[in-house]
Amino acid sequence: MLYTEDLEELIFHRHQMHETDELIVLSGYLGPRPVARLEELPFNSTVIYGMYGSEGIKPTLHNSLTSIQGSAANLNIFYSQLPVHSKCYAWRRRGEIIHALVGSANFSVNGLTTPFREVLAETTFDTFRPLNAYIQHVLNNSISCLEIGTERIIESIINAEFCSMSLLGRDGEVQNAAGLNWGQNPNNHTTPNDAYIALRTQHIRDYPHLFQPKQINPQHLDNRGRMQRHNDSIEIIWDDGVTMEGLLEGSQPVNGMIYPKQISSFPAKAELGEYIRTRIGVPLGQPVRRHHLERYGRTDIQVSLLGDGVYKFDFSV
């Protein structure tokens, strides 16, 4: 069986079909949100970050994963010292694989929730033994996320791209009913704290590796019968360690391709607005103004890519 949609729910409910006591996740790249969700499962889970061996890991993602490791009693997170790009999900009983999925989907929100971009396929019984041996070989060459030294963390931030995204409108003020004040327009179908961060064409031109073009969704048509484009889910890790799920939404043409035009929180649009208001000391439900941001100490957010659909948002002063 081949799967192209709802991969996250597939992974987190597959154990209901099999008598298992362990889940092994081997993934080239990781996102903190699905890793943290493993604590909900009624058995032990092991997660291996595969590309650590060649790329190291960025400090923000490492700190998020070690925080999850410290709070989850039924989870072990490892970093492979071999460069491994595989994506394997194996359910075991008493150390033997009883069911497995392999394919292209990384264990991240972006890798598991974008329909038709990634696939996972069931493996057959005759692959269980060699797959188990392969996973054990990677594990034997892995270290706990709690054991690594700072040299591998520092190495991974060399040549990183950092995009400064302004929270102000083009007139130099926070917009009255857009951006951080998106929800302040009573005529919109929004709540007062709804917010987004504008993704401008210059950001895309200057940092082409940070933001990817939007893909067409073949199953969704607009009211004119035209195929709509995906709003890709991402994971956001803030400089203070807070994580949230985000959405690259809207559409704008850049260099002959269609890109998203804003970043919002997901599924609640107000999560982003509430978070920013709390950090800068503006009461919830009230509009944000430039002087609030200046009093806080900055009017922009520095954005960098940590991995597959995982971003760092730095709003520190």
ABEGO torsion letter per residue (X at the ends): XBBABGAAAAAAAAAAABBBABBBBBBABBBAAAAAAAAABABBBBBBBAAAAAAEBBAAAAAAAAAAAAABAABBBBBBABBBABBBBBBBBGGBBABBBBEABBBBAAAAABBGABBBBBBBAAAAAAAAAAAAAAAAABBBAAABBAAAAAAAABGBBBBBBBABBAAGBBBAABEAAAAABAABBBBAABBBBBBBAAAAAABAAABBBBBBBAABBBAAGBBBBBBBBBBBBBAAGBBBBBBBBEBBBBGGBBBBABBBBOABAAAAAAAAAAAAGBBBGBBBBAAAAAAAGBABBBBBBAEBGBBBBBABX
